[in-house]
């Protein structure tokens, strides 16, 4: 009768159904929500019995009543005189690096849902050796182990909420930035080989020199022979492209050799209009896309650079690569096929992690040909052809950033992914004080 949404299941730990003597019409449903310390009765309308639980849950949890929330969003206090969320990079108002975007998100959510993130606003977690009151703790990038937290019922920290899990799949794309700057020029010179072009340039120079000599003999160009030589070159180039308006001036300066000028015009017409343009049409060039890896296996065993930015909190509270430290390590440790084992081993060696506040900003920096900070604090530019292995939505963000300045050629892998992470929802075993976390490795 009632549809329980995943969000309600992940935060509400008790549903009470109280029946009446007169049938389903008088059934009363109570639910315990995050922001409520008492039972909240859901009152379905006469016409809507399906969405009332979802609607009531959202209304109840839209106002967290000024709760103090601890997210671990950062160790730096948010200073509005220096930091800003509307312009992450604008002069001196530059937001600090990781985890700046989490701070911005918590500020927006705090205003919308009426709670205060004590990590963002610099409120200390303890005062005089006493922990500061925290009503709710949200954990980002947390990876919980089944053996430590779920196997033993009496001592387990979390309760697994069934039917709430989702799968994060890593998607792959290969990006190539084409060199468009010289393609048009290359298309103009490609119909003729280098020897033909060299012979043509020498011939044109000799013709221009001959016309200048003729003009000198006639006494027409004695004042400025260099200018006449340049004028002859311009006339030759114009005639090759079918523009003959300068021929009358050449004939005036070479009156005794008009026959030679007529022969040159006819030759230039045949060479430029018939021979050269015909060679262009007969040697049309279609620039085929680069030969890029089309599968994860071919990418792993190629020489193409591989980057990833999907992160998780690892040891010593540092952000590490979710792909390398969690996904690939688990593939290697488990009994996978020899092909998957070789792919995972190769990817763990070749993939380079980028700790990113925003995948869009990383893509934008690559598009602008700026330096990127890789793991081990190595700063350099990404090469023009590289592969990206990221969680789906983060991959889309990075690809959008890559299109900011340049137009990349992108090949998306469509094969079923062997790199994925199952994320069930789980809450603490306490009754009201809940911890919502994601990241259980399967």
VEXMIRO-377438 format. One record per residue (C-alpha): residue in one letter; x, y, z. Coordinates in nm, 2 decimals, decimal comma, padded with zeros to 4 digits. Layout:
% residues N
+------+--------+--------+--------+
! code !      x !      y !      z !
+------+--------+--------+--------+
!    a !      X !      Y !      Z !
...
+------+--------+--------+--------+
% end
This chain:
% residues 442
+------+--------+--------+--------+
! code !      x !      y !      z !
+------+--------+--------+--------+
!    x !  00,00 !  00,00 !  00,00 !
!    x !  00,28 !  00,24 !  00,09 !
!    x !  00,60 !  00,28 ! -00,11 !
!    x !  00,90 !  00,33 !  00,12 !
!    x !  01,16 !  00,54 ! -00,07 !
!    x !  01,53 !  00,44 ! -00,03 !
!    x !  01,61 !  00,77 !  00,15 !
!    x !  01,35 !  00,70 !  00,41 !
!    x !  01,48 !  00,35 !  00,46 !
!    x !  01,83 !  00,48 !  00,50 !
!    x !  01,75 !  00,72 !  00,78 !
!    x !  01,43 !  00,58 !  00,94 !
!    x !  01,48 !  00,28 !  01,16 !
!    x !  01,14 !  00,20 !  01,27 !
!    x !  00,80 !  00,18 !  01,11 !
!    x !  00,50 !  00,10 !  01,32 !
!    x !  00,17 !  00,00 !  01,17 !
!    x ! -00,14 !  00,01 !  01,39 !
!    x ! -00,45 ! -00,15 !  01,26 !
!    x ! -00,81 ! -00,07 !  01,33 !
!    x ! -01,13 ! -00,26 !  01,35 !
!    x ! -01,28 ! -00,10 !  01,04 !
!    x ! -01,02 ! -00,22 !  00,78 !
!    x ! -00,73 ! -00,06 !  00,59 !
!    x ! -00,89 !  00,28 !  00,59 !
!    x ! -00,81 !  00,33 !  00,96 !
!    x ! -00,45 !  00,18 !  00,95 !
!    x ! -00,21 !  00,42 !  01,12 !
!    x !  00,16 !  00,43 !  01,02 !
!    x !  00,42 !  00,59 !  01,24 !
!    x !  00,78 !  00,65 !  01,14 !
!    x !  01,09 !  00,76 !  01,32 !
!    x !  01,29 !  01,02 !  01,12 !
!    x !  01,62 !  01,18 !  01,16 !
!    x !  01,50 !  01,51 !  01,28 !
!    x !  01,23 !  01,38 !  01,50 !
!    x !  01,27 !  01,25 !  01,86 !
!    x !  00,91 !  01,12 !  01,87 !
!    x !  00,69 !  00,91 !  01,65 !
!    x !  00,55 !  01,09 !  01,35 !
!    x !  00,22 !  00,97 !  01,22 !
!    x !  00,17 !  00,95 !  00,85 !
!    x ! -00,17 !  01,06 !  00,75 !
!    x ! -00,26 !  00,94 !  00,41 !
!    x ! -00,51 !  01,13 !  00,20 !
!    x ! -00,82 !  00,96 !  00,06 !
!    x ! -00,68 !  00,95 ! -00,30 !
!    x ! -00,31 !  00,91 ! -00,25 !
!    x ! -00,19 !  00,60 ! -00,06 !
!    x !  00,13 !  00,55 ! -00,26 !
!    x !  00,33 !  00,87 ! -00,22 !
!    x !  00,22 !  00,98 !  00,12 !
!    x !  00,51 !  00,81 !  00,30 !
!    x !  00,77 !  00,96 !  00,07 !
!    x !  00,61 !  01,31 !  00,09 !
!    x !  00,58 !  01,31 !  00,47 !
!    x !  00,93 !  01,19 !  00,51 !
!    x !  01,07 !  01,46 !  00,29 !
!    x !  00,86 !  01,73 !  00,47 !
!    x !  00,98 !  01,61 !  00,81 !
!    x !  01,35 !  01,60 !  00,71 !
!    x !  01,35 !  01,93 !  00,52 !
!    x !  01,41 !  02,11 !  00,84 !
!    x !  01,68 !  01,98 !  01,07 !
!    x !  01,60 !  02,23 !  01,34 !
!    x !  01,94 !  02,39 !  01,37 !
!    x !  02,13 !  02,06 !  01,44 !
!    x !  02,51 !  02,05 !  01,46 !
!    x !  02,64 !  01,82 !  01,19 !
!    x !  02,99 !  01,69 !  01,17 !
!    x !  03,10 !  01,60 !  00,82 !
!    x !  03,48 !  01,62 !  00,85 !
!    x !  03,45 !  01,86 !  00,55 !
!    x !  03,79 !  02,01 !  00,62 !
!    x !  04,05 !  02,13 !  00,86 !
!    x !  04,05 !  02,49 !  00,74 !
!    x !  03,80 !  02,74 !  00,87 !
!    x !  03,57 !  02,90 !  00,61 !
!    x !  03,66 !  03,27 !  00,59 !
!    x !  03,42 !  03,46 !  00,37 !
!    x !  03,67 !  03,74 !  00,33 !
!    x !  03,90 !  03,51 !  00,14 !
!    x !  03,70 !  03,20 !  00,04 !
!    x !  03,41 !  03,20 ! -00,19 !
!    x !  03,19 !  02,94 ! -00,35 !
!    x !  03,05 !  03,15 ! -00,63 !
!    x !  03,39 !  03,19 ! -00,78 !
!    x !  03,64 !  02,92 ! -00,69 !
!    x !  03,92 !  03,08 ! -00,88 !
!    x !  03,91 !  03,46 ! -00,90 !
!    x !  04,21 !  03,66 ! -00,80 !
!    x !  04,28 !  03,64 ! -00,42 !
!    x !  03,95 !  03,49 ! -00,35 !
!    x !  04,06 !  03,14 ! -00,43 !
!    x !  03,90 !  02,85 ! -00,24 !
!    x !  04,15 !  02,63 ! -00,07 !
!    x !  04,21 !  02,29 ! -00,22 !
!    x !  04,05 !  01,97 ! -00,11 !
!    x !  03,79 !  01,95 !  00,03 !
!    x !  03,67 !  02,29 ! -00,09 !
!    x !  03,38 !  02,17 ! -00,29 !
!    x !  03,24 !  01,97 !  00,01 !
!    x !  03,25 !  02,28 !  00,22 !
!    x !  03,05 !  02,47 ! -00,05 !
!    x !  02,80 !  02,19 ! -00,07 !
!    x !  02,76 !  02,18 !  00,31 !
!    x !  02,71 !  02,56 !  00,33 !
!    x !  02,43 !  02,54 !  00,07 !
!    x !  02,27 !  02,23 !  00,23 !
!    x !  02,29 !  02,39 !  00,57 !
!    x !  02,10 !  02,70 !  00,45 !
!    x !  01,84 !  02,49 !  00,28 !
!    x !  01,79 !  02,22 !  00,55 !
!    x !  01,86 !  02,44 !  00,86 !
!    x !  02,17 !  02,28 !  01,01 !
!    x !  02,52 !  02,39 !  01,09 !
!    x !  02,82 !  02,20 !  00,98 !
!    x !  03,07 !  02,24 !  01,26 !
!    x !  03,36 !  02,14 !  01,04 !
!    x !  03,29 !  02,41 !  00,78 !
!    x !  03,24 !  02,70 !  01,02 !
!    x !  03,54 !  02,61 !  01,24 !
!    x !  03,35 !  02,51 !  01,55 !
!    x !  03,58 !  02,30 !  01,77 !
!    x !  03,47 !  01,94 !  01,83 !
!    x !  03,56 !  01,96 !  02,19 !
!    x !  03,57 !  02,22 !  02,47 !
!    x !  03,78 !  02,17 !  02,78 !
!    x !  03,84 !  01,80 !  02,71 !
!    x !  03,47 !  01,75 !  02,64 !
!    x !  03,34 !  01,67 !  02,30 !
!    x !  03,13 !  01,93 !  02,14 !
!    x !  02,77 !  01,82 !  02,09 !
!    x !  02,71 !  01,66 !  01,75 !
!    x !  02,36 !  01,56 !  01,65 !
!    x !  02,45 !  01,39 !  01,33 !
!    x !  02,76 !  01,28 !  01,16 !
!    x !  02,79 !  01,23 !  00,79 !
!    x !  03,09 !  01,04 !  00,65 !
!    x !  03,22 !  01,09 !  00,30 !
!    x !  03,43 !  00,85 !  00,11 !
!    x !  03,41 !  00,60 !  00,39 !
!    x !  03,50 !  00,24 !  00,31 !
!    x !  03,37 ! -00,01 !  00,57 !
!    x !  03,49 ! -00,36 !  00,59 !
!    x !  03,24 ! -00,65 !  00,62 !
!    x !  03,46 ! -00,84 !  00,86 !
!    x !  03,51 ! -00,56 !  01,10 !
!    x !  03,17 ! -00,39 !  01,11 !
!    x !  02,90 ! -00,64 !  01,00 !
!    x !  03,00 ! -01,00 !  01,06 !
!    x !  02,94 ! -01,02 !  01,44 !
!    x !  02,58 ! -00,92 !  01,53 !
!    x !  02,64 ! -00,82 !  01,89 !
!    x !  02,95 ! -00,61 !  01,83 !
!    x !  02,88 ! -00,48 !  01,48 !
!    x !  02,89 ! -00,10 !  01,45 !
!    x !  02,64 ! -00,08 !  01,17 !
!    x !  02,31 ! -00,22 !  01,06 !
!    x !  02,28 ! -00,31 !  00,70 !
!    x !  01,97 ! -00,17 !  00,53 !
!    x !  01,85 ! -00,41 !  00,26 !
!    x !  01,70 ! -00,30 ! -00,08 !
!    x !  01,89 !  00,04 ! -00,06 !
!    x !  02,21 ! -00,04 ! -00,24 !
!    x !  02,33 !  00,10 ! -00,56 !
!    x !  02,63 !  00,03 ! -00,79 !
!    x !  02,90 !  00,27 ! -00,89 !
!    x !  03,04 !  00,16 ! -01,22 !
!    x !  03,37 !  00,29 ! -01,35 !
!    x !  03,34 !  00,41 ! -01,71 !
!    x !  03,62 !  00,45 ! -01,95 !
!    x !  03,68 !  00,70 ! -02,23 !
!    x !  03,99 !  00,78 ! -02,44 !
!    x !  04,05 !  01,14 ! -02,54 !
!    x !  04,26 !  01,28 ! -02,82 !
!    x !  04,32 !  01,64 ! -02,90 !
!    x !  04,37 !  01,68 ! -03,27 !
!    x !  04,62 !  01,94 ! -03,41 !
!    x !  04,38 !  02,16 ! -03,61 !
!    x !  04,62 !  02,45 ! -03,65 !
!    x !  04,80 !  02,33 ! -03,97 !
!    x !  04,53 !  02,11 ! -04,13 !
!    x !  04,41 !  02,38 ! -04,37 !
!    x !  04,76 !  02,46 ! -04,48 !
!    x !  04,84 !  02,09 ! -04,52 !
!    x !  04,54 !  02,04 ! -04,74 !
!    x !  04,66 !  02,31 ! -04,98 !
!    x !  05,01 !  02,17 ! -05,02 !
!    x !  04,92 !  01,80 ! -05,01 !
!    x !  04,83 !  01,75 ! -05,38 !
!    x !  05,19 !  01,81 ! -05,49 !
!    x !  05,50 !  01,66 ! -05,35 !
!    x !  05,80 !  01,86 ! -05,22 !
!    x !  06,00 !  01,82 ! -05,54 !
!    x !  05,72 !  01,96 ! -05,76 !
!    x !  05,67 !  02,26 ! -05,52 !
!    x !  06,05 !  02,33 ! -05,52 !
!    x !  06,06 !  02,32 ! -05,90 !
!    x !  05,76 !  02,54 ! -05,93 !
!    x !  05,90 !  02,80 ! -05,69 !
!    x !  06,23 !  02,81 ! -05,88 !
!    x !  06,04 !  02,85 ! -06,21 !
!    x !  05,83 !  03,13 ! -06,08 !
!    x !  06,14 !  03,31 ! -05,95 !
!    x !  06,31 !  03,28 ! -06,29 !
!    x !  06,00 !  03,41 ! -06,47 !
!    x !  05,98 !  03,71 ! -06,23 !
!    x !  06,35 !  03,77 ! -06,29 !
!    x !  06,31 !  03,74 ! -06,66 !
!    x !  06,02 !  04,00 ! -06,66 !
!    x !  06,23 !  04,23 ! -06,45 !
!    x !  06,52 !  04,20 ! -06,69 !
!    x !  06,30 !  04,27 ! -06,99 !
!    x !  06,16 !  04,58 ! -06,82 !
!    x !  06,51 !  04,70 ! -06,74 !
!    x !  06,61 !  04,66 ! -07,11 !
!    x !  06,31 !  04,86 ! -07,21 !
!    x !  06,40 !  05,13 ! -06,95 !
!    x !  06,06 !  05,10 ! -06,77 !
!    x !  06,18 !  04,96 ! -06,44 !
!    x !  06,52 !  05,14 ! -06,40 !
!    x !  06,40 !  05,35 ! -06,11 !
!    x !  06,28 !  05,06 ! -05,89 !
!    x !  06,37 !  04,71 ! -06,01 !
!    x !  06,29 !  04,54 ! -05,67 !
!    x !  05,94 !  04,68 ! -05,67 !
!    x !  05,89 !  04,55 ! -06,03 !
!    x !  06,02 !  04,21 ! -05,93 !
!    x !  05,77 !  04,20 ! -05,64 !
!    x !  05,49 !  04,31 ! -05,87 !
!    x !  05,58 !  04,03 ! -06,11 !
!    x !  05,56 !  03,78 ! -05,83 !
!    x !  05,22 !  03,91 ! -05,73 !
!    x !  05,10 !  03,89 ! -06,09 !
!    x !  05,22 !  03,53 ! -06,11 !
!    x !  05,04 !  03,43 ! -05,79 !
!    x !  04,72 !  03,61 ! -05,91 !
!    x !  04,73 !  03,43 ! -06,25 !
!    x !  04,77 !  03,09 ! -06,09 !
!    x !  04,45 !  03,16 ! -05,90 !
!    x !  04,26 !  03,28 ! -06,20 !
!    x !  04,29 !  03,66 ! -06,14 !
!    x !  04,43 !  03,83 ! -06,45 !
!    x !  04,36 !  04,19 ! -06,37 !
!    x !  04,73 !  04,28 ! -06,34 !
!    x !  04,82 !  04,15 ! -06,69 !
!    x !  04,77 !  04,49 ! -06,85 !
!    x !  05,04 !  04,65 ! -06,63 !
!    x !  05,29 !  04,38 ! -06,71 !
!    x !  05,22 !  04,42 ! -07,08 !
!    x !  05,28 !  04,80 ! -07,05 !
!    x !  05,62 !  04,74 ! -06,89 !
!    x !  05,72 !  04,47 ! -07,14 !
!    x !  05,58 !  04,60 ! -07,47 !
!    x !  05,84 !  04,42 ! -07,69 !
!    x !  05,78 !  04,08 ! -07,53 !
!    x !  05,40 !  04,07 ! -07,52 !
!    x !  05,41 !  03,72 ! -07,68 !
!    x !  05,61 !  03,59 ! -07,38 !
!    x !  05,36 !  03,75 ! -07,14 !
!    x !  05,07 !  03,58 ! -07,33 !
!    x !  05,24 !  03,24 ! -07,31 !
!    x !  05,30 !  03,29 ! -06,94 !
!    x !  04,93 !  03,37 ! -06,88 !
!    x !  04,82 !  03,06 ! -07,07 !
!    x !  05,07 !  02,85 ! -06,88 !
!    x !  04,96 !  02,99 ! -06,55 !
!    x !  04,60 !  02,92 ! -06,64 !
!    x !  04,68 !  02,56 ! -06,72 !
!    x !  04,90 !  02,51 ! -06,42 !
!    x !  04,67 !  02,68 ! -06,16 !
!    x !  04,32 !  02,62 ! -06,29 !
!    x !  04,35 !  02,28 ! -06,45 !
!    x !  04,65 !  02,10 ! -06,31 !
!    x !  04,66 !  02,22 ! -05,95 !
!    x !  04,29 !  02,23 ! -05,89 !
!    x !  04,25 !  01,89 ! -06,06 !
!    x !  04,52 !  01,75 ! -05,83 !
!    x !  04,33 !  01,88 ! -05,53 !
!    x !  04,01 !  01,70 ! -05,64 !
!    x !  04,19 !  01,38 ! -05,72 !
!    x !  04,38 !  01,38 ! -05,39 !
!    x !  04,11 !  01,48 ! -05,15 !
!    x !  04,22 !  01,40 ! -04,79 !
!    x !  03,99 !  01,28 ! -04,53 !
!    x !  04,14 !  01,31 ! -04,19 !
!    x !  04,05 !  00,98 ! -04,02 !
!    x !  04,03 !  00,98 ! -03,64 !
!    x !  04,32 !  00,85 ! -03,45 !
!    x !  04,35 !  00,48 ! -03,38 !
!    x !  04,25 !  00,47 ! -03,01 !
!    x !  04,20 !  00,17 ! -02,78 !
!    x !  03,83 !  00,06 ! -02,79 !
!    x !  03,84 ! -00,18 ! -02,49 !
!    x !  03,97 ! -00,17 ! -02,13 !
!    x !  04,21 ! -00,45 ! -02,21 !
!    x !  04,36 ! -00,27 ! -02,51 !
!    x !  04,39 !  00,05 ! -02,31 !
!    x !  04,57 ! -00,12 ! -02,02 !
!    x !  04,82 ! -00,28 ! -02,26 !
!    x !  04,87 !  00,03 ! -02,48 !
!    x !  05,11 !  00,32 ! -02,44 !
!    x !  04,83 !  00,57 ! -02,39 !
!    x !  04,84 !  00,77 ! -02,06 !
!    x !  04,57 !  00,67 ! -01,81 !
!    x !  04,43 !  00,91 ! -01,55 !
!    x !  04,17 !  00,87 ! -01,28 !
!    x !  04,03 !  01,12 ! -01,02 !
!    x !  03,77 !  00,92 ! -00,83 !
!    x !  03,90 !  00,94 ! -00,47 !
!    x !  03,84 !  00,80 ! -00,13 !
!    x !  03,98 !  00,86 !  00,21 !
!    x !  04,26 !  00,62 !  00,27 !
!    x !  04,52 !  00,58 !  00,54 !
!    x !  04,63 !  00,88 !  00,74 !
!    x !  04,31 !  01,06 !  00,64 !
!    x !  04,45 !  01,14 !  00,29 !
!    x !  04,26 !  01,12 ! -00,03 !
!    x !  04,37 !  00,83 ! -00,24 !
!    x !  04,26 !  00,67 ! -00,56 !
!    x !  03,94 !  00,47 ! -00,53 !
!    x !  04,03 !  00,28 ! -00,85 !
!    x !  04,38 !  00,18 ! -00,75 !
!    x !  04,36 !  00,14 ! -00,37 !
!    x !  04,01 ! -00,02 ! -00,35 !
!    x !  03,88 ! -00,16 ! -00,68 !
!    x !  04,20 ! -00,29 ! -00,84 !
!    x !  04,34 ! -00,42 ! -00,51 !
!    x !  04,02 ! -00,62 ! -00,45 !
!    x !  04,03 ! -00,76 ! -00,80 !
!    x !  04,39 ! -00,87 ! -00,76 !
!    x !  04,33 ! -01,03 ! -00,41 !
!    x !  04,01 ! -01,22 ! -00,52 !
!    x !  04,00 ! -01,52 ! -00,74 !
!    x !  03,93 ! -01,35 ! -01,07 !
!    x !  04,01 ! -01,48 ! -01,42 !
!    x !  04,36 ! -01,45 ! -01,56 !
!    x !  04,25 ! -01,19 ! -01,81 !
!    x !  04,10 ! -00,97 ! -01,54 !
!    x !  04,40 ! -01,02 ! -01,32 !
!    x !  04,64 ! -00,90 ! -01,59 !
!    x !  04,42 ! -00,60 ! -01,67 !
!    x !  04,40 ! -00,50 ! -01,30 !
!    x !  04,77 ! -00,54 ! -01,25 !
!    x !  04,85 ! -00,34 ! -01,55 !
!    x !  04,60 ! -00,06 ! -01,46 !
!    x !  04,73 ! -00,03 ! -01,11 !
!    x !  05,08 !  00,02 ! -01,24 !
!    x !  04,99 !  00,26 ! -01,53 !
!    x !  04,70 !  00,47 ! -01,39 !
!    x !  04,79 !  00,81 ! -01,25 !
!    x !  04,57 !  00,96 ! -00,98 !
!    x !  04,47 !  01,33 ! -00,97 !
!    x !  04,32 !  01,45 ! -00,64 !
!    x !  04,04 !  01,67 ! -00,77 !
!    x !  03,81 !  01,92 ! -00,60 !
!    x !  03,61 !  01,92 ! -00,92 !
!    x !  03,65 !  01,69 ! -01,22 !
!    x !  03,52 !  01,98 ! -01,44 !
!    x !  03,80 !  02,20 ! -01,32 !
!    x !  04,06 !  01,93 ! -01,40 !
!    x !  03,91 !  01,89 ! -01,75 !
!    x !  03,91 !  02,26 ! -01,80 !
!    x !  04,28 !  02,29 ! -01,69 !
!    x !  04,37 !  02,01 ! -01,94 !
!    x !  04,18 !  02,19 ! -02,21 !
!    x !  04,36 !  02,51 ! -02,14 !
!    x !  04,70 !  02,32 ! -02,15 !
!    x !  04,78 !  02,40 ! -01,79 !
!    x !  04,99 !  02,19 ! -01,55 !
!    x !  04,81 !  01,92 ! -01,35 !
!    x !  04,92 !  01,79 ! -01,01 !
!    x !  04,94 !  01,41 ! -01,02 !
!    x !  05,01 !  01,17 ! -00,74 !
!    x !  05,34 !  01,21 ! -00,55 !
!    x !  05,31 !  01,58 ! -00,62 !
!    x !  05,43 !  01,55 ! -00,98 !
!    x !  05,32 !  01,86 ! -01,18 !
!    x !  05,30 !  01,84 ! -01,55 !
!    x !  05,07 !  01,88 ! -01,85 !
!    x !  04,86 !  01,59 ! -01,97 !
!    x !  04,96 !  01,46 ! -02,31 !
!    x !  04,73 !  01,51 ! -02,61 !
!    x !  04,60 !  01,15 ! -02,60 !
!    x !  04,50 !  00,99 ! -02,27 !
!    x !  04,24 !  00,75 ! -02,12 !
!    x !  04,01 !  00,84 ! -01,83 !
!    x !  03,87 !  00,58 ! -01,59 !
!    x !  03,63 !  00,73 ! -01,35 !
!    x !  03,29 !  00,68 ! -01,18 !
!    x !  03,03 !  00,76 ! -01,44 !
!    x !  02,91 !  01,11 ! -01,32 !
!    x !  03,27 !  01,22 ! -01,26 !
!    x !  03,37 !  01,10 ! -01,60 !
!    x !  03,09 !  01,32 ! -01,75 !
!    x !  03,21 !  01,62 ! -01,55 !
!    x !  03,57 !  01,58 ! -01,67 !
!    x !  03,46 !  01,54 ! -02,04 !
!    x !  03,25 !  01,85 ! -02,01 !
!    x !  03,56 !  02,04 ! -01,88 !
!    x !  03,77 !  01,91 ! -02,17 !
!    x !  03,54 !  02,09 ! -02,41 !
!    x !  03,59 !  02,44 ! -02,26 !
!    x !  03,88 !  02,55 ! -02,48 !
!    x !  03,94 !  02,28 ! -02,73 !
!    x !  03,73 !  02,02 ! -02,92 !
!    x !  03,86 !  01,67 ! -02,83 !
!    x !  03,79 !  01,35 ! -03,01 !
!    x !  03,64 !  01,11 ! -02,75 !
!    x !  03,59 !  00,74 ! -02,77 !
!    x !  03,37 !  00,59 ! -02,50 !
!    x !  03,40 !  00,23 ! -02,41 !
!    x !  03,06 !  00,05 ! -02,43 !
!    x !  03,17 ! -00,29 ! -02,30 !
!    x !  03,03 ! -00,42 ! -01,96 !
!    x !  03,25 ! -00,28 ! -01,69 !
!    x !  03,45 ! -00,51 ! -01,46 !
!    x !  03,53 ! -00,22 ! -01,23 !
!    x !  03,24 ! -00,14 ! -01,00 !
!    x !  03,16 ! -00,08 ! -00,63 !
!    x !  02,84 ! -00,19 ! -00,46 !
!    x !  02,72 !  00,07 ! -00,21 !
!    x !  02,46 ! -00,05 !  00,04 !
!    x !  02,32 !  00,20 !  00,29 !
!    x !  02,39 !  00,13 !  00,65 !
!    x !  02,32 !  00,31 !  00,98 !
!    x !  02,46 !  00,29 !  01,33 !
!    x !  02,30 !  00,04 !  01,57 !
!    x !  02,18 !  00,32 !  01,79 !
!    x !  01,81 !  00,40 !  01,78 !
!    x !  01,80 !  00,77 !  01,70 !
!    x !  02,16 !  00,89 !  01,65 !
!    x !  02,23 !  00,79 !  01,29 !
!    x !  02,53 !  00,78 !  01,08 !
!    x !  02,47 !  00,76 !  00,71 !
!    x !  02,76 !  00,63 !  00,51 !
!    x !  02,84 !  00,48 !  00,17 !
!    x !  03,12 !  00,27 !  00,05 !
!    x !  03,10 ! -00,09 !  00,15 !
!    x !  03,34 ! -00,29 ! -00,06 !
!    x !  03,18 ! -00,61 ! -00,20 !
+------+--------+--------+--------+
% end
